[in-house]
């Protein structure tokens, strides 16, 4: 009896180790096997996809991994700042985006996103100047930057433009991380 039980268990273990059967990797129901020699997908690519899906916390984690791989480049800093912007963490976002524009002062996207944060924080005059710079760097080609500049200038012209009226706007992601401030309704 003991020999029969041992033989059955051995056969079951060998069957579980086989590459065929119901646990084959080409079966679409089961996840494919992990290739330990495989290449990881770049954290920036993953983060951008997560940002598009509105998963800002997961995007922030992906961008943090990208920072470990690429260093704190302008693109990584802008991505981290944009994820924090999506999470409503305006202080962190402003700090990261200021570092991004210092690292890459010719990148319009970083300037635009910094302007969005400044506008959200009530720093309207500075936001307008930042949007002007972003618009100039972009050669006036971005509708999102132009619309953000128009909104900032409108807020400067009408200083009583605050309070409950701020709730009429929302952030809308455009392109690869550029934000546009849109009027709701």
Secondary structure by P-SEA (a helix, b strand, c coil): caaaaaaaaaaaaaaaacccccccccccccccccccccccccaaaaaaaaaaacaaaaaaaaaaaaaaaccccaaaaaaaaaaaaaacaaaaaaaaaaaaaaaccccaaaaaaaaaaaaaacaaaaaaaaaaaaaaaaccccaaaaaaaaaaaaaaacccccccccccbbbbbcccbbbbbbbcc
